[in-house]
């Protein structure tokens, strides 16, 4: 299952090319109510001014490129970054701290909605990431979505809190009033362990306000090894034991540590797995071990073009009942966030 590049996915039966020479989901697969549980809009940090999230750009710049990067669809996707492209992805991730001229400026509401239309995605969860004092992405995203007529109907914002910041409850209450439906935590980027005292305060707030938390879990294959200490599954294991009634969603289903993610999802009633990056055979393994009811399709757009993780879920559910495919593509997450 090797492909020359993302455009080579046209070889699969699910996709066609439209008049603009872009890949689209074929009409017969648009019968599914697809909900993407993992997307992002453009971020800014430190010295960078806020990105205008309302502008339509001709091209979306993905971290995993559409061209000039071959891949094997049976791999976790980030494993297949060619070194020059991995270097560029790391550079563009850091660039957002200093200016808004890089990839991030194309990660806007209109660009996301256009891609959703091409891939038959009805709604998307948008995840923010913030640090104390040096960013304000959550509020900027909430306000930008509220001002965009189509975005307001189709995008579901999850805001960011940080264990080290003060006034967590005051900030969360304001975010909920602005439309937030959940919390996004990224231990690897935000540099905290899930067992941090401040993180436990966030879990208590999530329980009080009855909202889910979506974590980044697992170490990305292109991330530095020193960040592994923040995403060791021993931390998630203790967190789940201490907060068994919280609704936790494990983004990327643990990356390469997916077996440990499966164990926790099977043990705890409210631990769910979001699938972005995971290959078809691993998704099938998850279904075989723990059923399909706790799995969600997610793309991690714009890290990946949404067609790539969508293709993986479609391949994984090939030959299964339509109800199972629909559950993974949208039904399960739809129940969780009360759409």
Phi and psi restraints in degrees (value plus and minus 20) as a CYANA .aco file:
   2 UNK   PHI    -116.8   -76.8
   2 UNK   PSI     121.3   161.3
   3 UNK   PHI    -147.9  -107.9
   3 UNK   PSI     124.0   164.0
   4 UNK   PHI     -85.0   -45.0
   4 UNK   PSI     -61.8   -21.8
   5 UNK   PHI    -184.3  -144.3
   5 UNK   PSI    -195.9  -155.9
   6 UNK   PHI     -81.0   -41.0
   6 UNK   PSI     -57.5   -17.5
   7 UNK   PHI     -85.1   -45.1
   7 UNK   PSI     -41.5    -1.5
   8 UNK   PHI     -90.2   -50.2
   8 UNK   PSI     -28.8    11.2
   9 UNK   PHI     -85.1   -45.1
   9 UNK   PSI     -28.7    11.3
  10 UNK   PHI     -79.2   -39.2
  10 UNK   PSI     -39.5     0.5
  11 UNK   PHI     -87.1   -47.1
  11 UNK   PSI     -40.9    -0.9
  12 UNK   PHI     -98.7   -58.7
  12 UNK   PSI     134.1   174.1
  13 UNK   PHI     -94.5   -54.5
  13 UNK   PSI     -24.3    15.7
  14 UNK   PHI    -109.0   -69.0
  14 UNK   PSI     -35.3     4.7
  15 UNK   PHI    -144.1  -104.1
  15 UNK   PSI     135.4   175.4
  16 UNK   PHI    -157.2  -117.2
  16 UNK   PSI     157.2   197.2
  17 UNK   PHI    -134.1   -94.1
  17 UNK   PSI     109.7   149.7
  18 UNK   PHI    -107.9   -67.9
  18 UNK   PSI    -195.1  -155.1
  19 UNK   PHI     -86.2   -46.2
  19 UNK   PSI     -40.7    -0.7
  20 UNK   PHI    -109.7   -69.7
  20 UNK   PSI     -11.5    28.5
  21 UNK   PHI      43.8    83.8
  21 UNK   PSI      13.7    53.7
  22 UNK   PHI    -133.1   -93.1
  22 UNK   PSI     129.1   169.1
  23 UNK   PHI     -91.7   -51.7
  23 UNK   PSI     117.9   157.9
  24 UNK   PHI    -155.4  -115.4
  24 UNK   PSI     136.5   176.5
  25 UNK   PHI     -95.4   -55.4
  25 UNK   PSI     114.8   154.8
  26 UNK   PHI     -84.4   -44.4
  26 UNK   PSI     128.7   168.7
  27 UNK   PHI     -74.4   -34.4
  27 UNK   PSI     -56.0   -16.0
  28 UNK   PHI     -87.8   -47.8
  28 UNK   PSI     -37.4     2.6
  29 UNK   PHI    -116.1   -76.1
  29 UNK   PSI     -25.2    14.8
  30 UNK   PHI    -102.4   -62.4
  30 UNK   PSI     -17.0    23.0
  31 UNK   PHI     -90.0   -50.0
  31 UNK   PSI     -41.0    -1.0
  32 UNK   PHI     -98.3   -58.3
  32 UNK   PSI     122.8   162.8
  33 UNK   PHI    -106.9   -66.9
  33 UNK   PSI      69.5   109.5
  34 UNK   PHI    -105.4   -65.4
  34 UNK   PSI     109.1   149.1
  35 UNK   PHI    -144.9  -104.9
  35 UNK   PSI     103.9   143.9
  36 UNK   PHI    -109.0   -69.0
  36 UNK   PSI      95.6   135.6
  37 UNK   PHI    -106.6   -66.6
  37 UNK   PSI     -14.0    26.0
  38 UNK   PHI    -174.8  -134.8
  38 UNK   PSI      72.8   112.8
  39 UNK   PHI    -155.2  -115.2
  39 UNK   PSI     147.7   187.7
  40 UNK   PHI    -157.7  -117.7
  40 UNK   PSI     132.6   172.6
  41 UNK   PHI    -127.7   -87.7
  41 UNK   PSI     151.6   191.6
  42 UNK   PHI     -81.7   -41.7
  42 UNK   PSI     114.0   154.0
  43 UNK   PHI    -125.8   -85.8
  43 UNK   PSI     137.6   177.6
  44 UNK   PHI    -159.5  -119.5
  44 UNK   PSI     127.7   167.7
  45 UNK   PHI    -160.7  -120.7
  45 UNK   PSI     144.8   184.8
  46 UNK   PHI      27.9    67.9
  46 UNK   PSI    -127.2   -87.2
  47 UNK   PHI    -113.2   -73.2
  47 UNK   PSI     -22.2    17.8
  48 UNK   PHI    -104.8   -64.8
  48 UNK   PSI     118.7   158.7
  49 UNK   PHI     -95.7   -55.7
  49 UNK   PSI     139.1   179.1
  50 UNK   PHI     -81.6   -41.6
  50 UNK   PSI     123.3   163.3
  51 UNK   PHI    -100.6   -60.6
  51 UNK   PSI     117.3   157.3
  52 UNK   PHI     -95.6   -55.6
  52 UNK   PSI      86.7   126.7
  53 UNK   PHI    -103.0   -63.0
  53 UNK   PSI     -17.6    22.4
  54 UNK   PHI    -119.9   -79.9
  54 UNK   PSI     -24.1    15.9
  55 UNK   PHI    -106.6   -66.6
  55 UNK   PSI     116.8   156.8
  56 UNK   PHI    -110.1   -70.1
  56 UNK   PSI     103.9   143.9
  57 UNK   PHI    -124.4   -84.4
  57 UNK   PSI     127.2   167.2
  58 UNK   PHI     -82.0   -42.0
  58 UNK   PSI     -54.2   -14.2
  59 UNK   PHI    -153.7  -113.7
  59 UNK   PSI     117.3   157.3
  60 UNK   PHI    -111.8   -71.8
  60 UNK   PSI     107.6   147.6
  61 UNK   PHI    -113.2   -73.2
  61 UNK   PSI      90.4   130.4
  62 UNK   PHI    -108.7   -68.7
  62 UNK   PSI     133.1   173.1
  63 UNK   PHI     -90.9   -50.9
  63 UNK   PSI     -59.8   -19.8
  64 UNK   PHI    -112.7   -72.7
  64 UNK   PSI      91.4   131.4
  65 UNK   PHI     -89.8   -49.8
  65 UNK   PSI     130.9   170.9
  66 UNK   PHI     -91.7   -51.7
  66 UNK   PSI     -50.9   -10.9
  67 UNK   PHI    -140.3  -100.3
  67 UNK   PSI     140.9   180.9
  68 UNK   PHI      40.1    80.1
  68 UNK   PSI      18.3    58.3
  69 UNK   PHI    -176.7  -136.7
  69 UNK   PSI      82.9   122.9
  70 UNK   PHI     -95.2   -55.2
  70 UNK   PSI     140.7   180.7
  71 UNK   PHI    -177.6  -137.6
  71 UNK   PSI     141.1   181.1
  72 UNK   PHI    -130.5   -90.5
  72 UNK   PSI      99.4   139.4
  73 UNK   PHI     -88.6   -48.6
  73 UNK   PSI     -31.5     8.5
  74 UNK   PHI    -107.1   -67.1
  74 UNK   PSI     -17.2    22.8
  75 UNK   PHI    -119.4   -79.4
  75 UNK   PSI     136.4   176.4
  76 UNK   PHI     -81.9   -41.9
  76 UNK   PSI     110.7   150.7
  77 UNK   PHI     -78.1   -38.1
  77 UNK   PSI     -62.0   -22.0
  78 UNK   PHI     -85.1   -45.1
  78 UNK   PSI     -38.4     1.6
  79 UNK   PHI     -82.1   -42.1
  79 UNK   PSI     -47.5    -7.5
  80 UNK   PHI    -115.0   -75.0
  80 UNK   PSI     -10.9    29.1
  81 UNK   PHI     -80.0   -40.0
  81 UNK   PSI     103.5   143.5
  82 UNK   PHI     -89.5   -49.5
  82 UNK   PSI     129.3   169.3
  83 UNK   PHI     -76.9   -36.9
  83 UNK   PSI     -60.3   -20.3
  84 UNK   PHI     -84.3   -44.3
  84 UNK   PSI     -55.6   -15.6
  85 UNK   PHI     -96.9   -56.9
  85 UNK   PSI     -53.6   -13.6
  86 UNK   PHI     -84.7   -44.7
  86 UNK   PSI     -60.9   -20.9
  87 UNK   PHI     -82.6   -42.6
  87 UNK   PSI     -62.4   -22.4
  88 UNK   PHI     -85.4   -45.4
  88 UNK   PSI     -61.2   -21.2
  89 UNK   PHI     -82.3   -42.3
  89 UNK   PSI     -62.5   -22.5
  90 UNK   PHI     -84.3   -44.3
  90 UNK   PSI     -60.7   -20.7
  91 UNK   PHI     -82.4   -42.4
  91 UNK   PSI     -66.1   -26.1
  92 UNK   PHI     -88.4   -48.4
  92 UNK   PSI     -49.9    -9.9
  93 UNK   PHI     -84.4   -44.4
  93 UNK   PSI     -62.2   -22.2
  94 UNK   PHI     -95.3   -55.3
  94 UNK   PSI     -52.4   -12.4
  95 UNK   PHI     -77.0   -37.0
  95 UNK   PSI     -52.2   -12.2
  96 UNK   PHI     -80.6   -40.6
  96 UNK   PSI     -35.7     4.3
  97 UNK   PHI     -99.1   -59.1
  97 UNK   PSI     -35.1     4.9
  98 UNK   PHI    -140.4  -100.4
  98 UNK   PSI     -50.4   -10.4
  99 UNK   PHI    -177.7  -137.7
  99 UNK   PSI     149.4   189.4
 100 UNK   PHI    -131.6   -91.6
 100 UNK   PSI      10.1    50.1
 101 UNK   PHI    -118.9   -78.9
 101 UNK   PSI     -20.9    19.1
 102 UNK   PHI    -112.9   -72.9
 102 UNK   PSI    -173.5  -133.5
 103 UNK   PHI     -76.2   -36.2
 103 UNK   PSI     -57.6   -17.6
 104 UNK   PHI     -79.9   -39.9
 104 UNK   PSI     -48.5    -8.5
 105 UNK   PHI     -86.9   -46.9
 105 UNK   PSI     -38.1     1.9
 106 UNK   PHI    -112.4   -72.4
 106 UNK   PSI     -20.7    19.3
 107 UNK   PHI    -113.1   -73.1
 107 UNK   PSI      49.3    89.3
 108 UNK   PHI    -131.5   -91.5
 108 UNK   PSI     149.3   189.3
 109 UNK   PHI     -80.1   -40.1
 109 UNK   PSI     -69.6   -29.6
 110 UNK   PHI     -81.3   -41.3
 110 UNK   PSI     -57.6   -17.6
 111 UNK   PHI     -87.3   -47.3
 111 UNK   PSI     -59.5   -19.5
 112 UNK   PHI     -85.3   -45.3
 112 UNK   PSI     -65.4   -25.4
 113 UNK   PHI     -83.3   -43.3
 113 UNK   PSI     -58.6   -18.6
 114 UNK   PHI     -80.7   -40.7
 114 UNK   PSI     -63.0   -23.0
 115 UNK   PHI     -88.4   -48.4
 115 UNK   PSI     -58.9   -18.9
 116 UNK   PHI     -78.2   -38.2
 116 UNK   PSI     -61.9   -21.9
 117 UNK   PHI     -83.4   -43.4
 117 UNK   PSI     -61.5   -21.5
 118 UNK   PHI     -87.0   -47.0
 118 UNK   PSI     -52.8   -12.8
 119 UNK   PHI    -119.3   -79.3
 119 UNK   PSI     -11.8    28.2
 120 UNK   PHI      48.6    88.6
 120 UNK   PSI       4.6    44.6
 121 UNK   PHI    -109.0   -69.0
 121 UNK   PSI     102.0   142.0
 122 UNK   PHI     -98.5   -58.5
 122 UNK   PSI     -64.4   -24.4
 123 UNK   PHI    -163.4  -123.4
 123 UNK   PSI     136.8   176.8
 124 UNK   PHI    -157.2  -117.2
 124 UNK   PSI     121.5   161.5
 125 UNK   PHI    -106.2   -66.2
 125 UNK   PSI     107.8   147.8
 126 UNK   PHI    -126.4   -86.4
 126 UNK   PSI     105.2   145.2
 127 UNK   PHI    -128.7   -88.7
 127 UNK   PSI     106.4   146.4
 128 UNK   PHI    -116.8   -76.8
 128 UNK   PSI     138.2   178.2
 129 UNK   PHI    -155.6  -115.6
 129 UNK   PSI     108.5   148.5
 130 UNK   PHI    -154.5  -114.5
 130 UNK   PSI     138.1   178.1
 131 UNK   PHI    -141.1  -101.1
 131 UNK   PSI     134.2   174.2
 132 UNK   PHI     -81.3   -41.3
 132 UNK   PSI     112.2   152.2
 133 UNK   PHI      54.5    94.5
 133 UNK   PSI     -55.3   -15.3
 134 UNK   PHI    -118.6   -78.6
 134 UNK   PSI     -15.0    25.0
 135 UNK   PHI    -176.2  -136.2
 135 UNK   PSI     140.2   180.2
 136 UNK   PHI    -165.6  -125.6
 136 UNK   PSI      24.0    64.0
 137 UNK   PHI     -86.8   -46.8
 137 UNK   PSI     -58.0   -18.0
 138 UNK   PHI     -78.8   -38.8
 138 UNK   PSI     -72.7   -32.7
 139 UNK   PHI     -86.4   -46.4
 139 UNK   PSI     -58.4   -18.4
 140 UNK   PHI     -83.1   -43.1
 140 UNK   PSI     -62.9   -22.9
 141 UNK   PHI     -86.4   -46.4
 141 UNK   PSI     -64.1   -24.1
 142 UNK   PHI     -78.4   -38.4
 142 UNK   PSI     -66.2   -26.2
 143 UNK   PHI     -91.0   -51.0
 143 UNK   PSI     -56.8   -16.8
 144 UNK   PHI     -86.1   -46.1
 144 UNK   PSI     -62.4   -22.4
 145 UNK   PHI     -84.0   -44.0
 145 UNK   PSI     -62.2   -22.2
 146 UNK   PHI     -82.0   -42.0
 146 UNK   PSI     -48.4    -8.4
 147 UNK   PHI    -109.4   -69.4
 147 UNK   PSI     -27.5    12.5
 148 UNK   PHI    -124.5   -84.5
 148 UNK   PSI      97.2   137.2
 149 UNK   PHI     -78.5   -38.5
 149 UNK   PSI     -69.6   -29.6
 150 UNK   PHI     -94.3   -54.3
 150 UNK   PSI     -58.4   -18.4
 151 UNK   PHI     -80.4   -40.4
 151 UNK   PSI     -58.4   -18.4
 152 UNK   PHI     -82.6   -42.6
 152 UNK   PSI     -51.8   -11.8
 153 UNK   PHI    -104.2   -64.2
 153 UNK   PSI     -47.4    -7.4
 154 UNK   PHI    -136.7   -96.7
 154 UNK   PSI     -33.9     6.1
 155 UNK   PHI    -129.1   -89.1
 155 UNK   PSI     116.6   156.6
 156 UNK   PHI    -136.2   -96.2
 156 UNK   PSI      86.8   126.8
 157 UNK   PHI    -102.7   -62.7
 157 UNK   PSI     112.1   152.1
 158 UNK   PHI    -131.1   -91.1
 158 UNK   PSI     104.6   144.6
 159 UNK   PHI    -113.7   -73.7
 159 UNK   PSI     152.0   192.0
 160 UNK   PHI    -132.5   -92.5
 160 UNK   PSI     118.2   158.2
 161 UNK   PHI    -143.0  -103.0
 161 UNK   PSI     143.1   183.1
 162 UNK   PHI    -147.8  -107.8
 162 UNK   PSI     116.7   156.7
 163 UNK   PHI     -75.6   -35.6
 163 UNK   PSI     -46.7    -6.7
 164 UNK   PHI    -108.7   -68.7
 164 UNK   PSI     -28.7    11.3
 165 UNK   PHI    -105.5   -65.5
 165 UNK   PSI     137.3   177.3
 166 UNK   PHI    -112.4   -72.4
 166 UNK   PSI     150.4   190.4
 167 UNK   PHI      34.7    74.7
 167 UNK   PSI      22.1    62.1
 168 UNK   PHI     -80.3   -40.3
 168 UNK   PSI     -64.8   -24.8
 169 UNK   PHI     -86.5   -46.5
 169 UNK   PSI     -61.7   -21.7
 170 UNK   PHI     -79.2   -39.2
 170 UNK   PSI     -64.4   -24.4
 171 UNK   PHI     -86.6   -46.6
 171 UNK   PSI     -63.4   -23.4
 172 UNK   PHI     -81.9   -41.9
 172 UNK   PSI     -63.5   -23.5
 173 UNK   PHI     -80.5   -40.5
 173 UNK   PSI     -60.7   -20.7
 174 UNK   PHI     -85.2   -45.2
 174 UNK   PSI     -61.8   -21.8
 175 UNK   PHI     -84.1   -44.1
 175 UNK   PSI     -62.1   -22.1
 176 UNK   PHI     -82.2   -42.2
 176 UNK   PSI     -59.8   -19.8
 177 UNK   PHI     -83.0   -43.0
 177 UNK   PSI     -47.9    -7.9
 178 UNK   PHI    -108.3   -68.3
 178 UNK   PSI     -21.9    18.1
 179 UNK   PHI      96.9   136.9
 179 UNK   PSI     -15.6    24.4
 180 UNK   PHI     -84.5   -44.5
 180 UNK   PSI     118.3   158.3
 181 UNK   PHI    -133.8   -93.8
 181 UNK   PSI     -24.8    15.2
 182 UNK   PHI    -192.6  -152.6
 182 UNK   PSI    -198.6  -158.6
 183 UNK   PHI    -142.0  -102.0
 183 UNK   PSI     119.4   159.4
 184 UNK   PHI    -131.5   -91.5
 184 UNK   PSI     108.5   148.5
 185 UNK   PHI    -143.6  -103.6
 185 UNK   PSI     116.1   156.1
 186 UNK   PHI    -149.7  -109.7
 186 UNK   PSI      62.6   102.6
 187 UNK   PHI     -72.7   -32.7
 187 UNK   PSI     -56.7   -16.7
 188 UNK   PHI     -87.0   -47.0
 188 UNK   PSI     -64.2   -24.2
 189 UNK   PHI    -103.5   -63.5
 189 UNK   PSI     -59.8   -19.8
 190 UNK   PHI    -100.4   -60.4
 190 UNK   PSI     -25.6    14.4
 191 UNK   PHI      40.5    80.5
 191 UNK   PSI      38.0    78.0
 192 UNK   PHI    -166.1  -126.1
 192 UNK   PSI     135.4   175.4
 193 UNK   PHI    -110.1   -70.1
 193 UNK   PSI     123.6   163.6
 194 UNK   PHI     -79.5   -39.5
 194 UNK   PSI     -34.0     6.0
 195 UNK   PHI    -115.5   -75.5
 195 UNK   PSI     -13.8    26.2
 196 UNK   PHI     -79.6   -39.6
 196 UNK   PSI     122.6   162.6
 197 UNK   PHI     -75.5   -35.5
 197 UNK   PSI     -63.3   -23.3
 198 UNK   PHI     -86.5   -46.5
 198 UNK   PSI     -53.0   -13.0
 199 UNK   PHI     -85.9   -45.9
 199 UNK   PSI     -58.5   -18.5
 200 UNK   PHI     -82.5   -42.5
 200 UNK   PSI     -52.8   -12.8
 201 UNK   PHI     -85.0   -45.0
 201 UNK   PSI     -56.7   -16.7
 202 UNK   PHI     -86.7   -46.7
 202 UNK   PSI     -60.6   -20.6
 203 UNK   PHI     -83.3   -43.3
 203 UNK   PSI     -58.0   -18.0
 204 UNK   PHI     -84.0   -44.0
 204 UNK   PSI     -61.3   -21.3
 205 UNK   PHI     -85.1   -45.1
 205 UNK   PSI     -61.9   -21.9
 206 UNK   PHI     -81.1   -41.1
 206 UNK   PSI     -57.4   -17.4
 207 UNK   PHI     -88.7   -48.7
 207 UNK   PSI     -61.9   -21.9
 208 UNK   PHI     -82.4   -42.4
 208 UNK   PSI     -63.1   -23.1
 209 UNK   PHI    -115.4   -75.4
 209 UNK   PSI     -15.9    24.1
 210 UNK   PHI      35.4    75.4
 210 UNK   PSI      32.1    72.1
 211 UNK   PHI    -147.2  -107.2
 211 UNK   PSI     130.0   170.0
 212 UNK   PHI     -98.2   -58.2
 212 UNK   PSI     138.0   178.0
 213 UNK   PHI    -138.7   -98.7
 213 UNK   PSI     107.0   147.0
 214 UNK   PHI    -125.5   -85.5
 214 UNK   PSI      99.1   139.1
 215 UNK   PHI    -117.5   -77.5
 215 UNK   PSI     127.2   167.2
 216 UNK   PHI     -96.9   -56.9
 216 UNK   PSI     109.8   149.8
 217 UNK   PHI    -147.2  -107.2
 217 UNK   PSI     127.3   167.3
 218 UNK   PHI      65.8   105.8
 218 UNK   PSI     133.6   173.6
 219 UNK   PHI    -111.7   -71.7
 219 UNK   PSI     103.3   143.3
 220 UNK   PHI     -81.7   -41.7
 220 UNK   PSI     120.0   160.0
 221 UNK   PHI     -81.8   -41.8
 221 UNK   PSI     -36.8     3.2
 222 UNK   PHI    -124.4   -84.4
 222 UNK   PSI      -9.5    30.5
 223 UNK   PHI    -113.5   -73.5
 223 UNK   PSI     135.2   175.2
 224 UNK   PHI     -85.7   -45.7
 224 UNK   PSI     124.9   164.9
 225 UNK   PHI     -83.1   -43.1
 225 UNK   PSI     -48.2    -8.2
 226 UNK   PHI     -84.5   -44.5
 226 UNK   PSI     -39.7     0.3
 227 UNK   PHI     -98.1   -58.1
 227 UNK   PSI     -29.3    10.7
 228 UNK   PHI     -78.8   -38.8
 228 UNK   PSI     -53.4   -13.4
 229 UNK   PHI     -80.8   -40.8
 229 UNK   PSI     -41.6    -1.6
 230 UNK   PHI    -102.8   -62.8
 230 UNK   PSI     -36.9     3.1
 231 UNK   PHI    -143.5  -103.5
 231 UNK   PSI       0.4    40.4
 232 UNK   PHI     -81.1   -41.1
 232 UNK   PSI     117.0   157.0
 233 UNK   PHI     -91.7   -51.7
 233 UNK   PSI     -33.2     6.8
 234 UNK   PHI     -81.6   -41.6
 234 UNK   PSI     -53.4   -13.4
 235 UNK   PHI     -88.8   -48.8
 235 UNK   PSI     -64.6   -24.6
 236 UNK   PHI     -86.0   -46.0
 236 UNK   PSI     -54.8   -14.8
 237 UNK   PHI     -82.3   -42.3
 237 UNK   PSI     -66.1   -26.1
 238 UNK   PHI     -87.3   -47.3
 238 UNK   PSI     -61.3   -21.3
 239 UNK   PHI     -77.4   -37.4
 239 UNK   PSI     -66.4   -26.4
 240 UNK   PHI     -84.8   -44.8
 240 UNK   PSI     -58.8   -18.8
 241 UNK   PHI     -85.5   -45.5
 241 UNK   PSI     -56.1   -16.1
 242 UNK   PHI    -100.3   -60.3
 242 UNK   PSI     -42.8    -2.8
 243 UNK   PHI    -152.0  -112.0
 243 UNK   PSI      42.7    82.7
 244 UNK   PHI     -88.4   -48.4
 244 UNK   PSI     -35.9     4.1
 245 UNK   PHI    -117.7   -77.7
 245 UNK   PSI     -23.6    16.4
 246 UNK   PHI     -98.2   -58.2
 246 UNK   PSI     129.8   169.8
 247 UNK   PHI    -113.4   -73.4
 247 UNK   PSI      88.5   128.5
 248 UNK   PHI    -133.3   -93.3
 248 UNK   PSI     113.7   153.7
 249 UNK   PHI    -133.1   -93.1
 249 UNK   PSI     103.7   143.7
 250 UNK   PHI    -112.3   -72.3
 250 UNK   PSI      83.2   123.2
 251 UNK   PHI     -82.7   -42.7
 251 UNK   PSI     120.5   160.5
 252 UNK   PHI      45.8    85.8
 252 UNK   PSI     -14.0    26.0
 253 UNK   PHI      30.4    70.4
 253 UNK   PSI      18.3    58.3
 254 UNK   PHI      67.4   107.4
 254 UNK   PSI     -16.4    23.6
 255 UNK   PHI      35.3    75.3
 255 UNK   PSI    -141.0  -101.0
 256 UNK   PHI    -100.1   -60.1
 256 UNK   PSI     -31.1     8.9
 257 UNK   PHI    -114.3   -74.3
 257 UNK   PSI      13.9    53.9
 258 UNK   PHI     -81.4   -41.4
 258 UNK   PSI     -50.2   -10.2
 259 UNK   PHI     -82.8   -42.8
 259 UNK   PSI     -58.8   -18.8
 260 UNK   PHI     -90.0   -50.0
 260 UNK   PSI     -54.6   -14.6
 261 UNK   PHI     -84.6   -44.6
 261 UNK   PSI     -60.8   -20.8
 262 UNK   PHI     -80.8   -40.8
 262 UNK   PSI     -63.0   -23.0
 263 UNK   PHI     -78.9   -38.9
 263 UNK   PSI     -65.8   -25.8
 264 UNK   PHI     -89.7   -49.7
 264 UNK   PSI     -56.4   -16.4
 265 UNK   PHI     -86.2   -46.2
 265 UNK   PSI     -55.3   -15.3
 266 UNK   PHI     -93.2   -53.2
 266 UNK   PSI     -53.6   -13.6
 267 UNK   PHI     -98.4   -58.4
 267 UNK   PSI     -57.4   -17.4
 268 UNK   PHI    -130.9   -90.9
 268 UNK   PSI     110.2   150.2
 269 UNK   PHI     -79.9   -39.9
 269 UNK   PSI     -52.4   -12.4
 270 UNK   PHI    -131.0   -91.0
 270 UNK   PSI       5.0    45.0
 271 UNK   PHI    -124.6   -84.6
 271 UNK   PSI     100.7   140.7
 272 UNK   PHI    -138.1   -98.1
 272 UNK   PSI     141.0   181.0
 273 UNK   PHI    -141.1  -101.1
 273 UNK   PSI     104.0   144.0
 274 UNK   PHI    -116.9   -76.9
 274 UNK   PSI     119.0   159.0
 275 UNK   PHI    -122.0   -82.0
 275 UNK   PSI     -16.5    23.5
 276 UNK   PHI     -76.0   -36.0
 276 UNK   PSI     110.3   150.3
 277 UNK   PHI      74.0   114.0
 277 UNK   PSI     -47.2    -7.2
 278 UNK   PHI     -92.6   -52.6
 278 UNK   PSI     118.8   158.8
 279 UNK   PHI    -100.3   -60.3
 279 UNK   PSI     143.5   183.5
 280 UNK   PHI     -75.4   -35.4
 280 UNK   PSI     -62.8   -22.8
 281 UNK   PHI     -88.9   -48.9
 281 UNK   PSI     -49.1    -9.1
 282 UNK   PHI     -93.7   -53.7
 282 UNK   PSI     -59.2   -19.2
 283 UNK   PHI     -81.1   -41.1
 283 UNK   PSI     -62.1   -22.1
 284 UNK   PHI     -82.3   -42.3
 284 UNK   PSI     -60.1   -20.1
 285 UNK   PHI     -81.7   -41.7
 285 UNK   PSI     -61.5   -21.5
 286 UNK   PHI     -81.0   -41.0
 286 UNK   PSI     -62.7   -22.7
 287 UNK   PHI     -83.6   -43.6
 287 UNK   PSI     -62.6   -22.6
 288 UNK   PHI     -85.4   -45.4
 288 UNK   PSI     -55.8   -15.8
 289 UNK   PHI    -101.8   -61.8
 289 UNK   PSI     -62.1   -22.1
 290 UNK   PHI    -152.8  -112.8
 290 UNK   PSI      -2.8    37.2
 291 UNK   PHI      57.4    97.4
 291 UNK   PSI    -198.7  -158.7
 292 UNK   PHI    -126.6   -86.6
 292 UNK   PSI     -26.0    14.0
 293 UNK   PHI     -92.7   -52.7
 293 UNK   PSI     -33.5     6.5
 294 UNK   PHI    -137.0   -97.0
 294 UNK   PSI       4.3    44.3
 295 UNK   PHI    -137.2   -97.2
 295 UNK   PSI     119.1   159.1
 296 UNK   PHI    -147.4  -107.4
 296 UNK   PSI     117.9   157.9
 297 UNK   PHI     -90.1   -50.1
 297 UNK   PSI     114.7   154.7
 298 UNK   PHI    -166.9  -126.9
 298 UNK   PSI     130.2   170.2
 299 UNK   PHI    -124.6   -84.6
 299 UNK   PSI     -49.4    -9.4
 300 UNK   PHI      43.3    83.3
 300 UNK   PSI      10.9    50.9
 301 UNK   PHI     -79.7   -39.7
 301 UNK   PSI     117.7   157.7
 302 UNK   PHI    -116.9   -76.9
 302 UNK   PSI      -2.4    37.6
 303 UNK   PHI     -81.2   -41.2
 303 UNK   PSI     -63.4   -23.4
 304 UNK   PHI    -140.4  -100.4
 304 UNK   PSI     128.0   168.0
 305 UNK   PHI     -80.5   -40.5
 305 UNK   PSI     117.2   157.2
 306 UNK   PHI     -84.7   -44.7
 306 UNK   PSI     -40.9    -0.9
 307 UNK   PHI     -82.2   -42.2
 307 UNK   PSI     -52.5   -12.5
 308 UNK   PHI     -90.3   -50.3
 308 UNK   PSI     -73.9   -33.9
 309 UNK   PHI     -86.8   -46.8
 309 UNK   PSI     -48.2    -8.2
 310 UNK   PHI     -85.8   -45.8
 310 UNK   PSI     -62.5   -22.5
 311 UNK   PHI     -78.9   -38.9
 311 UNK   PSI     -57.5   -17.5
 312 UNK   PHI     -86.3   -46.3
 312 UNK   PSI     -61.4   -21.4
 313 UNK   PHI     -89.2   -49.2
 313 UNK   PSI     -59.4   -19.4
 314 UNK   PHI     -83.7   -43.7
 314 UNK   PSI     -61.6   -21.6
 315 UNK   PHI     -85.8   -45.8
 315 UNK   PSI     -61.9   -21.9
 316 UNK   PHI     -82.9   -42.9
 316 UNK   PSI     -52.4   -12.4
 317 UNK   PHI    -119.8   -79.8
 317 UNK   PSI     -11.6    28.4
 318 UNK   PHI     -81.0   -41.0
 318 UNK   PSI     108.4   148.4
 319 UNK   PHI      66.2   106.2
 319 UNK   PSI     -27.1    12.9
 320 UNK   PHI    -107.1   -67.1
 320 UNK   PSI     148.0   188.0
 321 UNK   PHI     -80.2   -40.2
 321 UNK   PSI     126.3   166.3
 322 UNK   PHI     -76.9   -36.9
 322 UNK   PSI     -53.6   -13.6
 323 UNK   PHI     -85.0   -45.0
 323 UNK   PSI     -53.7   -13.7
 324 UNK   PHI     -90.9   -50.9
 324 UNK   PSI     -65.7   -25.7
 325 UNK   PHI     -80.6   -40.6
 325 UNK   PSI     -63.8   -23.8
 326 UNK   PHI     -83.2   -43.2
 326 UNK   PSI     -57.9   -17.9
 327 UNK   PHI     -81.3   -41.3
 327 UNK   PSI     -66.6   -26.6
 328 UNK   PHI     -88.2   -48.2
 328 UNK   PSI     -59.0   -19.0
 329 UNK   PHI     -96.3   -56.3
 329 UNK   PSI     -36.9     3.1
 330 UNK   PHI    -197.1  -157.1
 330 UNK   PSI     -50.6   -10.6
 331 UNK   PHI     -81.9   -41.9
 331 UNK   PSI     -61.1   -21.1
 332 UNK   PHI     -87.4   -47.4
 332 UNK   PSI     -67.8   -27.8
 333 UNK   PHI     -90.4   -50.4
 333 UNK   PSI     -49.9    -9.9
 334 UNK   PHI     -79.5   -39.5
 334 UNK   PSI     -61.1   -21.1
 335 UNK   PHI     -87.6   -47.6
 335 UNK   PSI     -55.7   -15.7
 336 UNK   PHI     -90.2   -50.2
 336 UNK   PSI     -66.3   -26.3
 337 UNK   PHI    -114.5   -74.5
 337 UNK   PSI     -15.9    24.1
 338 UNK   PHI      45.1    85.1
 338 UNK   PSI      22.5    62.5
